Amino acid sequence: MVRYYDPLRDMNRLMDAAFRQAPTSPSMPLDLYRKGENYYAQIDLPGVNPETIDIDVEDRTLTVRAERAGVEGEDMEWLTHERPVGTFARQLTLGYGVALDKIEADYADGVLTLTFPVAEELKPRKIQVRHKDDGKTIEAENN
């Protein structure tokens, strides 16, 4: 019987275990999609106090910050500590197709939903065609 030996396998397993136990940067999972004339971003923020959520837009960069407080107690002994605490941050670069002045944010059931309306200049529109015939102007809508 031939056994294959991978010297990096144990190192990878050790690194994976280390990162699972002590997350260095809490993540903010994100779903991003377009529906109709809006873009939506849904960010998971379970256990976050809505008063700690801060959203800024500067030079087409949207920054979301939020804080999750930890559980503290003098006679407390951790058995498992997997939920990250502290300040979370996530940045999104917004394209020129978004109306920055009309962005809305809602927080419900641990999910922050950002709504980005499509900018007016990117919405489809009709152009009227003018036709001159014998000195008369006939206006018709281009389909």
MARBA-3410 file (N, C-alpha, C, O; in Angstrom, 1 decimal):
143
0.8,-1.2,0.0,0.0,0.0,0.0,0.9,1.2,0.0,1.9,1.3,0.8 ~ 0.5,2.2,-0.9,1.3,3.5,-1.0,0.5,4.5,-0.2,-0.7,4.7,-0.5 ~ 1.2,5.3,0.6,0.6,6.4,1.3,1.1,7.7,0.8,2.3,7.8,0.6 ~ 0.2,8.6,0.5,0.6,9.9,0.1,0.8,10.8,1.3,0.0,10.9,2.2 ~ 1.9,11.5,1.3,2.2,12.4,2.4,2.2,13.9,1.9,3.0,14.2,1.0
1.4,14.7,2.5,1.4,16.1,2.2,1.9,16.9,3.4,1.2,17.0,4.4 ~ 3.1,17.5,3.3,3.7,18.2,4.4,2.9,19.4,4.8,3.0,19.9,6.0 ~ 2.1,20.0,3.9,1.4,21.2,4.2,0.0,21.0,4.8,-0.6,21.9,5.3 ~ -0.4,19.7,4.7,-1.8,19.4,5.2,-1.9,19.7,6.7,-2.9,20.4,7.1 ~ -1.0,19.3,7.5,-1.1,19.6,8.9,-1.0,21.1,9.2,-1.7,21.6,10.1
-0.1,21.8,8.4,0.0,23.2,8.6,-1.4,23.9,8.3,-1.8,24.8,9.0 ~ -2.0,23.5,7.2,-3.3,24.1,6.8,-4.3,23.8,7.8,-5.1,24.7,8.1 ~ -4.4,22.6,8.3,-5.4,22.3,9.4,-5.1,23.1,10.6,-6.1,23.6,11.2 ~ -3.9,23.3,11.0,-3.6,24.1,12.2,-4.0,25.6,12.0,-4.5,26.2,12.9 ~ -3.7,26.1,10.8,-4.0,27.5,10.5,-5.5,27.7,10.5,-6.1,28.7,11.0
-6.3,26.7,9.8,-7.7,26.8,9.8,-8.3,26.8,11.2,-9.2,27.6,11.5 ~ -7.8,26.0,12.1,-8.3,25.9,13.4,-8.0,27.2,14.2,-8.8,27.7,15.0 ~ -6.8,27.7,14.0,-6.4,29.0,14.7,-7.3,30.1,14.2,-7.8,30.9,15.1 ~ -7.6,30.2,13.0,-8.5,31.3,12.5,-9.9,31.2,12.9,-10.6,32.2,13.1 ~ -10.4,29.9,13.0,-11.8,29.7,13.5,-11.9,30.1,14.9,-13.0,30.6,15.3
-10.9,29.9,15.8,-11.0,30.2,17.2,-10.8,31.6,17.5,-11.4,32.1,18.5 ~ -10.0,32.3,16.8,-9.7,33.7,17.1,-9.8,34.5,15.8,-8.8,34.9,15.2 ~ -11.0,34.9,15.4,-11.2,35.7,14.2,-10.5,37.1,14.4,-10.7,37.8,15.4 ~ -9.7,37.4,13.4,-9.0,38.7,13.5,-9.8,39.9,13.0,-9.6,41.0,13.4 ~ -10.7,39.6,12.1,-11.5,40.7,11.6,-12.9,40.2,11.4,-13.2,39.4,10.5
-13.9,40.6,12.2,-15.3,40.2,12.1,-15.8,40.5,10.7,-15.6,41.6,10.2 ~ -16.5,39.5,10.1,-17.0,39.8,8.8,-18.4,40.3,8.8,-19.1,40.1,9.8 ~ -18.8,40.9,7.7,-20.2,41.3,7.5,-20.7,40.7,6.2,-20.5,41.4,5.2 ~ -21.2,39.5,6.3,-21.7,38.9,5.0,-22.7,39.8,4.3,-23.5,40.5,4.9 ~ -22.5,39.8,3.0,-23.3,40.8,2.1,-23.9,40.1,0.9,-23.3,39.2,0.3
-25.2,40.4,0.6,-25.8,40.0,-0.6,-26.1,41.3,-1.4,-26.5,42.3,-0.8 ~ -25.8,41.3,-2.6,-26.0,42.5,-3.5,-26.7,42.1,-4.7,-26.3,41.2,-5.4 ~ -27.8,42.9,-5.0,-28.6,42.5,-6.2,-29.4,43.7,-6.7,-29.5,44.8,-6.0 ~ -29.9,43.6,-8.0,-30.7,44.7,-8.6,-32.1,44.1,-8.8,-32.2,43.0,-9.3 ~ -33.1,44.9,-8.5,-34.5,44.5,-8.7,-35.2,45.8,-9.2,-35.3,46.8,-8.5
-35.7,45.8,-10.4,-36.3,46.9,-11.0,-35.3,48.1,-11.1,-34.3,48.0,-11.7 ~ -35.7,49.2,-10.5,-34.9,50.4,-10.7,-34.1,50.7,-9.4,-33.8,51.9,-9.1 ~ -33.8,49.7,-8.6,-33.0,49.8,-7.4,-32.0,48.7,-7.3,-32.2,47.6,-7.7 ~ -30.9,49.1,-6.6,-29.9,48.1,-6.2,-30.1,47.9,-4.7,-30.5,48.8,-4.0 ~ -29.9,46.7,-4.2,-30.1,46.4,-2.8,-28.8,45.7,-2.3,-28.2,44.9,-2.9
-28.4,46.1,-1.1,-27.3,45.4,-0.3,-27.9,45.0,1.0,-28.5,45.8,1.7 ~ -27.8,43.7,1.3,-28.3,43.2,2.6,-27.1,42.7,3.3,-26.4,41.8,2.9 ~ -26.9,43.2,4.5,-25.7,42.9,5.3,-26.2,42.3,6.6,-27.0,42.9,7.3 ~ -25.6,41.1,7.0,-26.0,40.5,8.2,-25.3,41.1,9.4,-24.0,41.2,9.4 ~ -26.0,41.6,10.3,-25.5,42.2,11.6,-26.3,41.7,12.8,-26.8,42.5,13.5
-26.3,40.4,13.0,-27.1,39.9,14.2,-26.5,40.4,15.5,-25.3,40.4,15.7 ~ -27.4,40.8,16.4,-26.9,41.2,17.7,-26.3,42.6,17.8,-25.8,43.0,18.9 ~ -26.4,43.3,16.7,-25.9,44.7,16.7,-27.0,45.7,17.2,-28.1,45.6,16.7 ~ -26.7,46.6,18.1,-27.6,47.6,18.5,-27.7,48.6,17.3,-26.7,49.1,16.9 ~ -28.9,48.9,16.8,-29.1,49.8,15.7,-28.5,51.1,15.9,-28.2,51.8,14.9
-28.4,51.6,17.1,-27.9,52.9,17.4,-26.4,53.0,17.1,-25.8,54.1,17.0 ~ -25.7,51.8,17.0,-24.3,51.8,16.7,-24.0,51.8,15.2,-22.8,51.9,14.8 ~ -25.0,51.6,14.4,-24.8,51.5,13.0,-24.5,53.0,12.4,-25.3,53.9,12.6 ~ -23.4,53.1,11.7,-23.0,54.4,11.1,-22.7,54.2,9.6,-21.9,53.3,9.3 ~ -23.4,54.9,8.8,-23.2,54.8,7.3,-22.8,56.1,6.8,-23.4,57.1,7.0
-21.7,56.1,6.0,-21.1,57.4,5.4,-20.9,57.1,3.9,-20.5,56.0,3.5 ~ -21.0,58.2,3.1,-20.7,58.1,1.7,-19.7,59.3,1.5,-20.0,60.4,1.8 ~ -18.5,58.9,0.9,-17.5,59.9,0.6,-16.9,59.5,-0.7,-16.2,58.5,-0.8 ~ -16.9,60.4,-1.7,-16.3,60.2,-3.0,-16.6,58.8,-3.5,-15.7,58.0,-3.9 ~ -17.9,58.4,-3.6,-18.4,57.2,-4.1,-18.0,55.9,-3.4,-18.1,54.8,-3.9
-17.5,56.1,-2.1,-17.2,55.0,-1.3,-18.2,55.0,-0.1,-18.2,56.0,0.7 ~ -19.0,54.0,0.1,-19.9,53.9,1.1,-19.3,53.0,2.2,-18.8,51.9,1.9 ~ -19.3,53.5,3.5,-18.7,52.8,4.6,-19.8,52.5,5.6,-20.5,53.4,6.0 ~ -19.9,51.2,6.0,-20.9,50.8,7.0,-20.0,50.4,8.3,-19.1,49.5,8.1 ~ -20.3,51.0,9.4,-19.7,50.6,10.7,-20.8,50.2,11.7,-21.9,50.8,11.7
-20.5,49.2,12.5,-21.5,48.7,13.5,-20.7,48.1,14.6,-19.5,47.7,14.4 ~ -21.3,48.1,15.8,-20.6,47.5,16.9,-21.5,46.5,17.6,-22.7,46.7,17.8 ~ -20.9,45.4,18.0,-21.6,44.3,18.8,-20.8,44.2,20.1,-19.6,44.0,20.2 ~ -21.6,44.4,21.2,-21.0,44.3,22.5,-20.9,42.9,23.0,-21.7,42.0,22.5 ~ -19.9,42.6,23.8,-19.7,41.3,24.3,-20.4,41.1,25.6,-20.9,42.0,26.2
-20.5,39.8,26.0,-21.0,39.5,27.3,-19.9,39.5,28.3,-18.8,38.9,28.1 ~ -20.1,40.2,29.4,-19.0,40.3,30.4,-19.6,39.9,31.8,-20.8,40.1,32.1 ~ -18.7,39.4,32.6,-19.1,39.0,34.0,-17.9,38.6,34.8,-16.9,38.0,34.2 ~ -17.9,38.9,36.0,-16.7,38.5,36.9,-16.5,37.0,37.0,-15.4,36.5,37.0 ~ -17.6,36.3,37.3,-17.5,34.9,37.5,-17.8,34.0,36.3,-18.4,33.0,36.4
-17.4,34.6,35.1,-17.7,33.9,33.9,-16.5,33.2,33.4,-15.4,33.7,33.4 ~ -16.8,31.9,32.9,-15.7,31.1,32.3,-16.2,30.7,30.9,-17.2,30.0,30.8 ~ -15.5,31.2,29.9,-15.9,30.8,28.5,-15.7,29.3,28.2,-14.6,28.8,28.5 ~ -16.7,28.7,27.7,-16.6,27.3,27.2,-16.3,27.3,25.7,-15.6,26.5,25.2 ~ -17.0,28.1,25.0,-16.8,28.4,23.6,-17.1,29.8,23.3,-18.1,30.4,23.8
-16.3,30.4,22.5,-16.4,31.9,22.2,-16.2,32.0,20.7,-15.1,32.3,20.2 ~ -17.3,31.9,19.9,-17.2,31.9,18.5,-17.8,33.2,17.8,-17.5,33.5,16.7 ~ -18.6,33.9,18.6,-19.3,35.1,18.0,-18.4,36.3,18.2,-18.0,36.6,19.3 ~ -18.0,36.9,17.1,-17.1,38.0,17.2,-17.8,39.3,17.8,-19.0,39.5,17.6 ~ -17.0,40.0,18.6,-17.5,41.3,19.2,-16.6,42.4,18.8,-15.5,42.2,18.3
-17.1,43.6,19.0,-16.2,44.8,18.6,-16.9,45.5,17.5,-18.1,45.4,17.2 ~ -16.0,46.3,16.8,-16.5,47.1,15.7,-16.3,46.4,14.4,-15.2,45.9,14.1 ~ -17.3,46.4,13.6,-17.3,45.8,12.2,-17.3,47.0,11.2,-17.8,48.0,11.5 ~ -16.7,46.8,10.1,-16.7,47.8,9.0,-16.7,47.1,7.7,-16.0,46.1,7.5 ~ -17.4,47.7,6.7,-17.4,47.2,5.4,-17.5,48.4,4.4,-18.3,49.3,4.7
-16.8,48.4,3.3,-16.8,49.5,2.3,-17.3,48.9,1.0,-16.9,47.8,0.6 ~ -18.1,49.7,0.3,-18.5,49.4,-1.0,-18.2,50.6,-1.9,-18.4,51.8,-1.5 ~ -17.6,50.3,-3.1,-17.4,51.4,-4.1,-18.6,51.5,-5.0,-19.0,50.5,-5.6 ~ -19.2,52.7,-5.0,-20.5,52.8,-5.7,-20.2,53.4,-7.1,-19.3,54.3,-7.3 ~ -20.8,52.8,-8.1,-20.6,53.3,-9.5,-21.4,54.6,-9.7,-22.1,55.1,-8.9
-21.2,55.1,-10.9,-21.9,56.4,-11.3,-23.3,56.2,-11.6,-24.0,57.2,-11.9 ~ -23.8,55.0,-11.6,-25.2,54.7,-11.9,-26.1,54.7,-10.7,-27.3,54.3,-10.8 ~ -25.6,55.2,-9.6,-26.4,55.2,-8.3,-26.7,56.6,-7.9,-25.8,57.5,-8.0 ~ -27.9,56.9,-7.5,-28.3,58.2,-7.0,-27.9,58.3,-5.6,-28.6,57.9,-4.7 ~ -26.7,58.9,-5.3,-26.2,59.0,-4.0,-27.1,59.7,-3.0,-27.1,59.4,-1.8
-27.8,60.7,-3.4,-28.6,61.5,-2.5,-29.9,60.8,-2.1,-30.7,61.4,-1.3 ~ -30.2,59.6,-2.7,-31.5,58.9,-2.4,-31.3,57.6,-1.8,-32.2,56.8,-1.7 ~ -30.1,57.3,-1.2,-29.8,56.0,-0.6,-30.6,55.9,0.7,-30.7,56.9,1.5 ~ -31.2,54.8,1.0,-32.0,54.5,2.2,-31.4,53.3,2.9,-30.9,52.4,2.3 ~ -31.6,53.3,4.2,-31.1,52.2,5.1,-32.2,51.8,6.0,-32.8,52.6,6.7
-32.4,50.5,6.1,-33.4,49.9,7.1,-32.7,48.7,7.8,-32.0,48.0,7.2 ~ -33.0,48.6,9.1,-32.5,47.5,9.9,-33.6,46.7,10.6,-34.4,47.3,11.3 ~ -33.7,45.4,10.2,-34.8,44.6,10.8,-34.3,43.2,10.9,-33.6,42.7,10.0 ~ -34.6,42.5,12.0,-34.2,41.1,12.2,-32.7,40.8,12.0,-32.4,39.8,11.5 ~ -31.9,41.8,12.4,-30.4,41.5,12.3,-29.9,41.7,10.9,-28.7,41.4,10.7
-30.7,42.3,10.0,-30.2,42.5,8.6,-30.3,44.0,8.3,-31.4,44.6,8.4 ~ -29.2,44.6,7.9,-29.2,46.0,7.4,-29.5,45.9,5.9,-28.7,45.3,5.1 ~ -30.5,46.6,5.4,-30.8,46.6,4.0,-30.6,48.0,3.5,-31.2,49.0,4.0 ~ -29.7,48.2,2.5,-29.4,49.5,1.9,-30.1,49.5,0.5,-30.0,48.5,-0.2 ~ -30.8,50.5,0.2,-31.5,50.7,-1.1,-30.8,51.8,-1.9,-30.7,52.9,-1.4
-30.3,51.5,-3.1,-29.6,52.4,-3.9,-30.4,52.6,-5.2,-30.4,51.7,-6.1 ~ -31.1,53.7,-5.4,-31.9,53.9,-6.6,-30.9,54.1,-7.8,-29.9,54.7,-7.7 ~ -31.4,53.6,-9.0,-30.6,53.9,-10.2,-30.7,55.3,-10.5,-31.8,55.9,-10.4 ~ -29.6,55.9,-10.9,-29.6,57.4,-11.3,-30.5,57.6,-12.5,-30.6,56.8,-13.4 ~ -31.1,58.8,-12.5,-32.1,59.1,-13.6,-31.4,59.0,-14.9,-32.1,58.6,-15.9
-30.2,59.4,-15.1,-29.5,59.4,-16.4,-29.3,58.0,-16.9,-29.0,57.8,-18.1 ~ -29.4,56.9,-16.1,-29.3,55.6,-16.6,-30.6,54.9,-16.8,-30.6,53.7,-17.3 ~ -31.7,55.5,-16.5,-33.0,54.9,-16.7,-33.4,55.0,-18.2,-33.1,56.0,-18.8 ~ -34.0,53.9,-18.7,-34.4,54.0,-20.1,-35.4,55.1,-20.3,-36.3,55.4,-19.5 ~ -35.4,55.7,-21.5,-36.3,56.8,-21.8,-36.6,56.8,-23.3,-35.9,56.3,-24.1
-37.7,57.4,-23.6,-38.1,57.5,-25.0,-37.6,58.8,-25.6,-37.6,59.9,-24.9 ~ -37.3,58.8,-26.9,-36.9,60.0,-27.6,-37.9,60.3,-28.7,-38.3,59.4,-29.5 ~ -38.4,61.5,-28.7,-39.4,61.8,-29.8,-38.7,62.1,-31.1,-37.6,62.7,-31.1 ~ -39.3,61.7,-32.2,-38.7,61.9,-33.5,-39.6,63.0,-34.2,-40.8,62.8,-34.2 ~ -39.0,64.0,-34.7,-39.7,65.0,-35.4,-39.5,64.8,-36.9,-38.3,64.6,-37.3
-40.5,64.9,-37.6,-40.5,64.6,-39.1,-41.0,65.8,-39.8,-42.2,66.3,-39.5 ~ -40.2,66.4,-40.7,-40.7,67.6,-41.4,-41.2,67.1,-42.8,-40.4,66.5,-43.5 ~ -42.4,67.5,-43.1,-43.0,67.1,-44.4,-43.8,68.2,-44.9,-44.8,68.6,-44.3 ~ -43.4,68.8,-46.1,-44.1,69.9,-46.7,-44.3,71.0,-45.8,-45.4,71.6,-45.7 ~ -43.3,71.4,-45.0,-43.4,72.5,-44.1,-44.1,72.2,-42.8,-44.1,73.1,-41.9
-44.8,71.1,-42.7,-45.4,70.7,-41.4,-44.5,69.9,-40.6,-43.7,69.1,-41.1 ~ -44.6,70.0,-39.3,-43.8,69.2,-38.4,-44.7,68.1,-37.8,-45.8,68.5,-37.1 ~ -44.4,66.9,-37.9,-45.2,65.8,-37.4,-44.3,65.2,-36.3,-43.2,64.7,-36.5 ~ -44.9,65.1,-35.1,-44.1,64.5,-34.0,-44.6,63.1,-33.8,-45.8,62.8,-33.7 ~ -43.7,62.1,-33.7,-44.0,60.7,-33.4,-43.1,60.2,-32.3,-42.0,60.7,-32.2
-43.6,59.3,-31.6,-42.8,58.7,-30.5,-42.1,57.5,-31.0,-42.6,56.7,-31.7 ~ -40.8,57.5,-30.7,-39.9,56.4,-31.1,-40.0,55.2,-30.2,-39.8,55.4,-29.0 ~ -40.4,54.1,-30.6,-40.6,52.9,-29.8,-39.4,52.1,-29.7,-39.3,51.0,-29.0
END
